[in-house]
Amino acid sequence: MKLIDSYILTSETLFMIPEIDSNENVCTLIQEGKKSFFVSKSPKRILEETMKYYGFTLEGAINGAKAVLGNYHMVPIVISAPLNMYWFPTQSPSSDHCIWISLVHIEDIVQYSYLQSLVSFKTGMSIIINKKAARLINKQQQTAILKVRTEQRLVKKDSYFILHNKYSGVQREENPLVE
């Protein structure tokens, strides 16, 4: 399989799975659409470079998600709301075993065995993850909540506007554009 040095996540990327290479370095299996390849960087490093590319930081995305969802462990992140890029980790992002999954490409998550889940994607691809389905479904739901709340905030308009009237000065009026 092809190995590349650097990669920026796109709206077509389905997931990132860390792998340990023959030199015991962490690299990443990327699934983009129906293409698979390796990147010679960890998933966390790819996320950091992707966030920087889009003008943000991974730390900022994590803090933003905590502000929206509450302060809990392993929050999902918004990489780019306009590009519909909402991702969640399967365990601590600092772990070399953390898999990252794109919300919008998931078709289904089902229990595969006692401690394994089968995650199916809209492309027809599936992966097995060493987590119970209930935990992954919970992560998927948290990510969906983050997506909905982020999108609501992006379209919310100010309910007031400032009206300057030369006879009566400045007045604050309800914005007729907001329902």
N, C-alpha and C positions, 0 to 999 in steps of 0.2 A: 504494500500500500504506500502511496505517496507521502513523503514527509516534507513539510514546509517550515520555514523559520518563524513566520509571524502570521497572524490572522486577526481580522476584525469581525466580530459577530455581525450577521445581517438578519433581516427579517425572514430569510429562508433557512436559518440555522435551527435545527431541531433540538440538539443536545450536545453536551460536552462530557466526555467520560475520561477521567485520568487513567493513565497507564504508566507502568514503570518500565523504562527501556533497559537494554542489556547493560548499560553503564550505571543502572540504578538511579537514573534521573527521571523526574516526573515529566511526561509529555501528555498530550491530550488527543483523544480520538474525537474528531468533529464529524457530525452528520449535517450536511447542508443539502436540503432537498433529497435527492437520491444518491448524492456523492458522499463518499467517506474518505477521510484522509487524516494524517497525524500532523500535529503542530508541536514543535520542540519546546513548548512552554507549558506551564501548569494552567489548569482552568482559571485559577485566581489571577494569574498574570495576564491571561487573555482578556478576562473581564476588566482588569485595571486599564489595559491598553485600549479596549473598546470604549470604556466610559470616557477616557481622556479624548479619544477620537471624536466622540459625540459632544464633548465640551463639559463633562462632569467628572466626578470621582466615584469610585466604588464606595468609599466611606460615606460620601454625601448621599448616594443612593440608598445605602443601608439606614442612615439616619433619617432620611426622608420617609422611607417605608415605615420605620418605627413611629414617626410622627403621625402617619396616617393610620396605621394598624394597631399601635400600642407597642410597648417596649418588651418584646419577647425574643427568644433565641431563634436564629436561622430564618430571618425574615426574607420574603421574596424581594426582588428589586425591579425598578423600572429602568431599563436601559435607554429606551427611546419611546415615549408615548406616541408621537406622530407615526413612527414605524411599527407600532403595535408589538413592541418588544418587552414582554413581561416574563421574567425568569424566576425560578425557585431552585434552592439547593436541596439535596436529599439528606445532607448532614452538615455539620459545621463547615463553613466555607474555608476555614483555615486548614482543614484536614486534607491530606493528599488523596483521600478516597471520595471526596465530594463530587457527585455528579450534578450538573446543572441542566435544567430542562426548560424549554420554551413553552409557556402556557398555551399559546394559540395553535400549536401544531398537535396537541394531544387529542386523540380520538377516544381512548378509554384506558382505565387503570383497573386491573382485576388481580385477585389473589392467585398466584401461580403455585406456590407451595407454602408451607407454614411460615417461613420468613422471607419469602420472595414474592415480588409482584411483576406482572407483565404490563408494560406500558406500551400501548399501541398508538401509532401516529397516523395522521391523515394521509400520509404518503404510502401507507401499507407496511412501513418498517415497524418493528417491535424490538424492545430491549427488556431484559430481565434485570431487576434491581433488588438488591438484598435489603429490603424493607417491607414491612407489612403494607398491604394496599391501603388500609385505613389511614396510615400515617401519610402516605403519598397523596391520597385523595384530600386529606386535610390541608396539605401544602398547596395543592391545586386550588382548593377553595379560597385559601388565604390570598393567593395570587390573583384570583378572579375578583375578590373584594378590592384588592389594591388597584386593579385595572379599572373597575367601575368608579371607585372614589376619585382616582386620578383623572379619569375622563370627565366626571362631573365637575371637578374643579377647573378643568381647562375650558369648559364651555360656560361656566357660571359668569354672568355679567354683573357688574355693580348695580345694585338695585336703586341707587341714587345718582343724580348728576347735579352739577352746579349750574344754576341758571343766573346769568348776570342781566339784570334789568336796570337800564340807566335811570329809571325813576325811583325804584325802590331798593337799589343796591343788590347784594348777592343773596340769593335764596337757594335753599336746598329743596329739590323737588324729587318725587319718585320718578324713576327712569321708565318711560313708557315702552322701552324696548324689552323690559324684563316682565315675564308673566308671573 
